Amino acid sequence: MTNSHATAFVSTRIITDNLDAMVEFYEQLTGTTAVRPAPVFAEILTPTATLAIGSTATVPLFALGSAEAAANRSAIFEFLVNDVDAEYARLAALGAEFVAEPALMPWGNRVFFLRDPDQNLVGVFSPVSAEAIDRFSGRYSR
């Protein structure tokens, strides 16, 4: 089925009171230097999407009270890697505090979880079952 009104999902934005700490966390996680087009805003550009990080000072630009820092309890930010165990070891060496060690999920991904400085849940995963590998084949470049 073809979508005649294709919409590209390209970015997720996190609002924070801790812009520099959040930027540093995601730079270390992704190995990517953030683009900082303004002192109150940063972007982590990856091959598949952008993680935008905005200071709470930007909220009035949208609508007063429309976003609240460090209040997420429903979204998980997920990052695809080639070797989840190598990433776990690399981040452990950097002092990351993990929520869960690498484990196999029922849908075929091996994943571990940690929290960013605002306590958002972050998953780092690799597809490992034949079905998961097939599902991600050609979908993203890593």
Secondary structure in CASP SS format (residue, H / E / C, confidence):
PFRMAT SS
TARGET T0000
AUTHOR 0000-0000-0000
METHOD secondary structure of the structure
MODEL  1
M C 1.00
T C 1.00
N C 1.00
S C 1.00
H C 1.00
A C 1.00
T C 1.00
A C 1.00
F C 1.00
V C 1.00
S E 1.00
T E 1.00
R E 1.00
I E 1.00
I E 1.00
T E 1.00
D C 1.00
N C 1.00
L H 1.00
D H 1.00
A H 1.00
M H 1.00
V H 1.00
E H 1.00
F H 1.00
Y H 1.00
E H 1.00
Q H 1.00
L H 1.00
T H 1.00
G C 1.00
T C 1.00
T C 1.00
A C 1.00
V E 1.00
R E 1.00
P E 1.00
A E 1.00
P C 1.00
V C 1.00
F E 1.00
A E 1.00
E E 1.00
I E 1.00
L E 1.00
T C 1.00
P C 1.00
T C 1.00
A C 1.00
T E 1.00
L E 1.00
A E 1.00
I E 1.00
G E 1.00
S E 1.00
T H 1.00
A H 1.00
T H 1.00
V H 1.00
P H 1.00
L H 1.00
F H 1.00
A C 1.00
L C 1.00
G C 1.00
S C 1.00
A C 1.00
E C 1.00
A C 1.00
A C 1.00
A C 1.00
N C 1.00
R C 1.00
S C 1.00
A C 1.00
I E 1.00
F E 1.00
E E 1.00
F E 1.00
L E 1.00
V C 1.00
N C 1.00
D C 1.00
V H 1.00
D H 1.00
A H 1.00
E H 1.00
Y H 1.00
A H 1.00
R H 1.00
L H 1.00
A H 1.00
A H 1.00
L C 1.00
G C 1.00
A C 1.00
E C 1.00
F E 1.00
V E 1.00
A E 1.00
E E 1.00
P E 1.00
A E 1.00
L E 1.00
M C 1.00
P C 1.00
W C 1.00
G C 1.00
N E 1.00
R E 1.00
V E 1.00
F E 1.00
F E 1.00
L E 1.00
R E 1.00
D C 1.00
P C 1.00
D C 1.00
Q C 1.00
N C 1.00
L E 1.00
V E 1.00
G E 1.00
V E 1.00
F E 1.00
S E 1.00
P E 1.00
V C 1.00
S C 1.00
A H 1.00
E H 1.00
A H 1.00
I H 1.00
D H 1.00
R H 1.00
F H 1.00
S C 1.00
G C 1.00
R C 1.00
Y C 1.00
S C 1.00
R C 1.00
END
